[in-house]
Amino acid sequence: MSSVVVESIGFGIVDASIISIGAMGFSLQFGLTNVFNIAYGTVLTLGAFAAYLAEQWGVVGWYDVLIGAGVGVIATWLIGKGILATFARRNLGLFELITVSLAVELVVQYSVDAADGEQLFSYSFDQGRALRFLGMVFTVTEVEIIGVAVGAFVLLECLLRLTKTGKALRAVAEEPRLARACGIPTSRIVNVAWVLSGALAGVAGVVYIINSLTVSAFTGTDFLPLLLAAAILGRAGSVSGAVVASLAIGIATQLVAAVGGTGYSTIAGFGILVLVLLARPGGVTSGLALKTEVTL
């Protein structure tokens, strides 16, 4: 196997780790609420900028991830429980709520862009020494990013499979009315979903700039398409599916970048999604799109 291909696979694994963190949060949020929240990209941007500001104030290292997670929770709560829930109470449909989330995304994105003077900021993070594994080259920081993604997946799966809260999350995602009739506190469970998805979005935004070492008002927007493709491709609502899809998209985009250039890398992720949709039309979201009830 060509060394370029092997190295590209290594880069793809790192990209997949970053994508999977955000895709798990989006998949959890969409699977429970049935709202395709495009404003999720805003949370990524705000988490990334929180880490950048923390670094400017002297907070260095992985503490920035915790700060980004906290900001992600706050931002998601304000968007989900504040803006989207308010419009949902006015009986807006799914399409209208998508439009609202897009409006929030654009307003925040261009407000940040105006406030920072349309600048691209450099983010400092020690990448550590290079490590070789099976022909692939990783920095210490890239290995740590992979570890963060694996840890997030394991903790989330344990929560969903082994705890009462996790079982309640799955029940509300599957049949919200039945779960409510069985006495499950739906509102409280939805709150847990918003908190978890917000934390994962914030973490994803931070690890994205740790890897790229740059941040701008468009950080979340640039990252969002691959994240959405992974969440949809992995069967929206499935955490494990989002992780597998992220791995496929991460490796595919890097292989395409190695052969045709970075300008074609994003196209590869959507190419995979299109092929799967052609092979399994209507089967990717496992019926979630057919649900009409919004659980906010």
C-alpha positions in Angstrom: 0.0 0.0 0.0 1.3 3.4 -0.9 2.8 5.5 1.9 0.6 8.4 0.9 -2.5 6.3 1.2 -1.4 5.0 4.6 -0.7 8.5 5.9 -4.0 9.7 4.5 -5.8 7.0 6.5 -4.0 8.3 9.6 -5.2 11.8 8.9 -8.6 10.5 8.2 -8.8 8.8 11.6 -8.0 12.1 13.2 -10.6 13.9 11.2 -13.1 11.2 11.9 -12.5 11.6 15.6 -13.3 15.3 15.4 -16.4 14.7 13.2 -17.7 11.9 15.4 -17.8 14.1 18.6 -20.0 16.6 16.9 -22.0 14.0 15.0 -22.8 12.1 18.2 -24.2 15.3 19.8 -26.3 16.2 16.7 -27.6 12.7 16.3 -28.6 12.5 20.0 -30.4 15.9 19.7 -32.1 15.2 16.4 -33.1 11.7 17.5 -34.8 12.9 20.6 -36.4 16.2 19.5 -37.0 15.5 15.7 -35.7 19.1 15.0 -33.0 19.4 12.3 -31.1 22.1 14.2 -28.8 23.9 11.8 -27.9 26.3 14.6 -25.7 23.5 15.9 -22.9 25.0 13.9 -23.3 28.2 16.0 -22.6 26.2 19.1 -19.4 24.8 17.5 -18.2 28.3 16.7 -19.0 29.7 20.2 -17.2 26.7 21.8 -14.2 27.3 19.6 -14.1 31.0 20.4 -14.5 30.4 24.1 -11.3 28.2 23.9 -9.5 30.9 21.9 -10.4 33.6 24.5 -9.4 31.3 27.3 -6.0 30.7 25.6 -5.6 34.5 25.3 -6.3 34.9 29.0 -3.6 32.4 29.9 -5.7 29.2 30.2 -3.7 26.6 28.3 -3.9 22.9 27.5 -7.0 20.7 27.7 -8.8 23.0 30.2 -10.0 24.8 27.1 -12.0 21.7 26.2 -13.9 21.9 29.5 -14.6 25.7 28.9 -15.8 25.0 25.4 -18.1 22.2 26.7 -19.6 24.6 29.2 -20.2 27.3 26.7 -21.7 24.7 24.3 -24.2 23.7 27.0 -25.2 27.3 27.6 -25.5 28.1 23.9 -27.5 25.0 23.1 -29.8 25.6 26.1 -30.6 29.1 24.9 -31.2 28.0 21.3 -33.1 24.8 22.1 -35.1 25.6 25.3 -35.3 29.3 24.5 -35.7 30.1 20.8 -36.8 26.8 19.2 -39.1 25.9 22.1 -40.8 29.3 21.9 -41.5 28.9 18.3 -42.6 25.3 18.7 -45.2 26.4 21.3 -46.7 28.6 18.5 -47.3 25.4 16.5 -44.7 25.8 13.9 -44.0 22.8 11.8 -40.7 20.9 11.3 -39.8 22.9 8.2 -40.4 26.2 9.9 -38.3 25.2 12.9 -35.4 24.3 10.5 -35.8 27.8 9.0 -35.7 29.4 12.5 -32.5 27.4 13.3 -30.9 28.5 10.1 -31.8 32.1 10.9 -30.2 31.8 14.3 -27.1 30.3 12.7 -26.8 33.2 10.2 -27.5 35.9 12.8 -24.9 34.7 15.3 -22.3 33.8 12.6 -22.4 37.3 11.0 -22.6 39.0 14.4 -19.4 37.3 15.4 -17.9 38.1 12.0 -18.8 41.8 12.4 -17.5 41.9 16.0 -14.1 40.4 15.2 -13.6 42.4 12.1 -13.7 39.4 9.7 -10.4 38.1 11.1 -8.9 34.6 11.1 -7.3 34.1 14.5 -4.4 31.8 15.3 -4.9 29.3 18.2 -1.8 28.1 20.0 -1.6 24.5 21.1 1.5 22.4 21.6 1.1 19.4 19.1 3.8 17.3 20.8 6.3 15.0 19.1 5.5 12.7 16.1 4.5 9.1 16.7 4.5 6.4 14.1 2.1 3.5 14.0 1.7 1.0 11.2 3.1 3.5 8.7 0.8 6.3 10.0 2.2 9.4 11.7 0.3 11.1 14.6 1.3 13.9 16.9 0.8 13.4 20.6 -2.1 15.9 20.4 -3.8 13.9 17.6 -3.6 10.8 19.6 -5.2 12.7 22.5 -8.0 13.9 20.2 -8.6 10.3 19.2 -8.7 9.4 22.9 -11.3 12.2 23.6 -13.5 10.8 20.8 -13.3 7.2 22.0 -13.9 8.3 25.6 -16.9 10.4 24.6 -18.4 7.4 22.7 -17.8 4.9 25.5 -19.3 7.2 28.2 -22.3 8.1 26.0 -23.0 4.4 25.1 -22.7 3.4 28.8 -25.2 6.2 29.7 -27.6 5.1 27.0 -27.4 1.4 27.6 -26.7 1.0 31.4 -28.6 3.8 33.2 -32.2 4.6 33.8 -31.7 8.1 32.3 -30.2 6.5 29.1 -33.1 4.1 28.8 -35.5 7.0 29.2 -33.7 8.9 26.5 -34.1 6.0 24.1 -37.7 5.6 25.0 -38.6 9.2 24.4 -36.6 9.2 21.1 -38.6 6.1 19.9 -42.1 6.9 21.1 -42.4 10.3 23.0 -46.2 9.9 23.5 -45.9 6.4 24.9 -43.0 7.4 27.1 -45.0 10.3 28.5 -48.0 8.0 29.1 -45.7 5.6 31.0 -44.7 8.3 33.4 -41.3 9.2 32.0 -40.6 12.9 32.8 -40.2 13.9 29.1 -39.3 17.5 29.8 -36.5 16.5 32.1 -35.2 13.9 29.6 -35.2 16.5 26.8 -33.2 18.8 29.0 -30.6 16.1 29.5 -30.4 15.6 25.7 -29.8 19.4 25.1 -27.1 19.4 27.8 -25.3 16.4 26.4 -25.5 17.6 22.8 -24.4 21.1 23.7 -21.4 19.7 25.6 -20.4 17.5 22.7 -20.8 20.4 20.2 -18.6 22.6 22.4 -15.9 19.9 22.7 -16.1 19.3 18.9 -15.5 23.0 18.2 -12.5 23.1 20.5 -10.8 19.9 19.2 -11.4 21.2 15.7 -9.3 24.3 16.3 -6.8 22.4 18.3 -6.2 20.4 15.1 -6.5 23.3 12.7 -4.9 25.9 15.0 -7.2 28.6 13.5 -10.6 30.0 14.5 -13.0 32.4 12.8 -16.7 33.2 12.7 -17.2 30.5 10.1 -15.5 27.7 12.0 -18.7 26.0 12.8 -20.2 26.6 9.4 -17.2 25.1 7.7 -17.3 22.0 9.9 -21.1 21.5 10.0 -21.6 19.9 6.5 -19.4 16.9 7.3 -20.9 16.5 10.7 -24.4 16.5 9.3 -23.4 14.0 6.6 -22.0 11.7 9.3 -25.1 12.0 11.5 -27.5 11.3 8.6 -25.4 8.6 7.0 -25.1 6.9 10.4 -28.9 6.8 10.8 -29.9 9.9 12.6 -30.5 9.1 16.3 -27.9 6.3 16.4 -24.7 7.3 18.3 -22.7 4.2 17.2 -23.9 4.8 13.6 -22.7 8.3 13.7 -19.2 7.1 14.8 -19.0 4.5 12.0 -20.1 7.0 9.4 -17.6 9.6 10.7 -14.8 7.1 10.3 -15.9 6.4 6.7 -16.2 10.1 5.8 -13.0 11.1 7.6 -10.9 8.6 5.7 -12.7 9.2 2.4 -12.1 12.9 2.5 -8.4 12.5 3.3 -7.9 10.0 0.5 -9.6 12.3 -2.0 -7.5 15.2 -0.7 -4.3 13.2 -1.2 -5.3 12.3 -4.8 -7.1 15.3 -6.1 -6.4 18.1 -3.6 -8.0 19.5 -0.5 -10.6 21.4 -2.5 -12.3 18.1 -3.3 -12.2 16.6 0.2 -15.6 17.8 1.4 -17.2 16.6 -1.8 -16.2 13.0 -0.9 -18.2 13.0 2.3 -21.3 14.1 0.5 -20.6 11.6 -2.3 -20.7 8.8 0.2 -24.0 10.1 1.5 -25.5 10.3 -2.0 -24.4 6.8 -2.8 -26.0 5.4 0.4 -29.2 7.4 -0.3 -29.4 5.9 -3.8 -28.8 2.4 -2.5 -31.2 2.7 0.5 -33.7 5.5 -0.2 -35.6 6.5 2.9 -33.7 4.0 5.1 -30.9 6.2 6.4 -32.9 8.1 9.0 -34.8 4.9 10.0 -38.2 6.7 10.0 -37.3 9.6 12.1 -38.1 12.0 9.3 -41.6 10.6 9.3 -42.3 11.6 12.9 -44.4 14.8 13.1 -44.1 15.4 16.8 -41.5 17.9 18.1 -40.2 17.1 21.6 -38.8 20.3 23.0 
